Amino acid sequence: KFAMVAPDVQIDDGKGTILISSEEGETEANNHRKLSDFGIRNGTRLQADDFLQDYTLLINVLHSEDLEKDVEFEVVGDTPEKVGPKPSEPTTKNITNGSDDGAQPSTSTG
């Protein structure tokens, strides 16, 4: 839902409990566990980081009984419209007269 490439998700409780790791296999045992197995309840806060995209989210978990049938969760709030790797800065400048000082070539005739 958040377009993360390599997410790391931990409970924001100061203990550093990792739920999802970008390191392959590190948290596979968590895949079939419920949030409640980790003590995550209404009001728990999670921190999700994607180092590859320099992208961090704070997620507030709120319990709701009002979701539509077959809907497991709903994202409410501001979500990024498009996430992806940061564009790299151009490494070369467009230089037309051999200088980058803005001077224009002479056009005088004489």
C-alpha positions as CSV (number, residue, x, y, z in Angstrom):
1,K,0.0,0.0,0.0
2,F,2.9,2.4,0.7
3,A,5.1,1.4,-2.3
4,M,8.1,0.5,-0.1
5,V,10.9,-1.4,-1.8
6,A,12.8,-2.7,1.1
7,P,10.9,-1.9,4.3
8,D,12.0,-2.3,7.9
9,V,9.1,-2.1,10.3
10,Q,9.4,-1.9,14.1
11,I,7.2,-1.1,17.0
12,D,7.9,2.5,18.1
13,D,8.2,1.6,21.8
14,G,11.9,2.1,22.4
15,K,12.6,-1.6,22.5
16,G,13.3,-2.0,18.8
17,T,11.0,-5.0,18.2
18,I,11.4,-5.6,14.4
19,L,8.2,-6.9,12.7
20,I,9.4,-6.8,9.1
21,S,13.1,-6.7,8.0
22,S,14.6,-5.8,4.6
23,E,17.2,-8.5,5.4
24,E,16.0,-11.6,3.6
25,G,14.8,-14.4,6.0
26,E,15.3,-12.3,9.1
27,T,11.6,-12.0,10.1
28,E,10.0,-14.7,8.0
29,A,8.7,-16.4,11.2
30,N,6.5,-13.3,11.7
31,N,4.6,-13.6,8.4
32,H,1.8,-15.7,9.8
33,R,1.6,-14.1,13.2
34,K,-1.1,-11.6,14.2
35,L,-0.3,-8.1,15.4
36,S,-1.8,-8.9,18.8
37,D,1.0,-11.6,19.1
38,F,3.4,-8.7,19.4
39,G,1.3,-6.7,21.9
40,I,0.2,-4.3,19.1
41,R,-3.2,-2.9,20.0
42,N,-5.4,0.1,19.4
43,G,-3.1,3.2,19.7
44,T,0.2,1.3,19.0
45,R,2.7,3.2,16.9
46,L,4.9,1.6,14.2
47,Q,7.8,3.0,12.4
48,A,8.4,1.9,8.8
49,D,11.7,2.9,7.0
50,D,12.7,2.3,3.4
51,F,16.4,3.1,3.3
52,L,16.6,2.6,-0.5
53,Q,14.1,5.4,-1.0
54,D,15.0,7.6,2.0
55,Y,11.4,7.2,3.1
56,T,10.1,6.9,6.7
57,L,6.5,6.5,7.9
58,L,5.0,6.6,11.4
59,I,1.9,4.5,11.5
60,N,-0.7,4.8,14.2
61,V,-2.7,1.5,14.6
62,L,-6.4,2.2,15.3
63,H,-8.8,-0.7,15.9
64,S,-12.2,-0.4,14.0
65,E,-15.2,-2.6,13.8
66,D,-16.7,-0.6,11.0
67,L,-14.7,-1.9,8.0
68,E,-16.6,-3.3,5.0
69,K,-16.9,-7.0,4.5
70,D,-13.6,-8.7,3.5
71,V,-11.6,-5.5,4.2
72,E,-8.8,-6.3,6.6
73,F,-7.4,-2.8,7.0
74,E,-7.8,0.8,5.8
75,V,-5.2,3.5,5.4
76,V,-6.5,6.9,6.6
77,G,-4.5,10.0,6.3
78,D,-1.8,11.5,4.0
79,T,-0.1,8.9,1.8
80,P,2.6,9.8,-0.7
81,E,1.2,10.1,-4.3
82,K,4.4,8.7,-5.8
83,V,7.3,7.1,-4.1
84,G,10.5,6.0,-5.8
85,P,14.2,6.4,-5.7
86,K,15.3,10.0,-5.5
87,P,16.4,11.4,-8.8
88,S,20.1,11.8,-9.1
89,E,21.5,15.3,-9.4
90,P,23.0,16.1,-12.9
91,T,26.8,15.9,-12.7
92,T,27.5,18.0,-15.8
93,K,26.6,21.5,-16.6
94,N,25.5,22.7,-20.0
95,I,28.4,24.9,-21.1
96,T,28.0,26.6,-24.5
97,N,31.1,28.8,-24.6
98,G,33.6,27.0,-22.5
99,S,32.7,28.9,-19.3
100,D,30.0,28.6,-16.8
101,D,30.0,32.2,-15.8
102,G,27.1,33.2,-18.1
103,A,29.2,35.2,-20.5
104,Q,28.0,35.2,-24.1
105,P,30.3,34.9,-27.1
106,S,31.0,38.1,-28.9
107,T,28.8,38.9,-31.9
108,S,30.5,42.2,-33.0
109,T,31.6,42.6,-36.6
110,G,34.3,44.8,-37.5
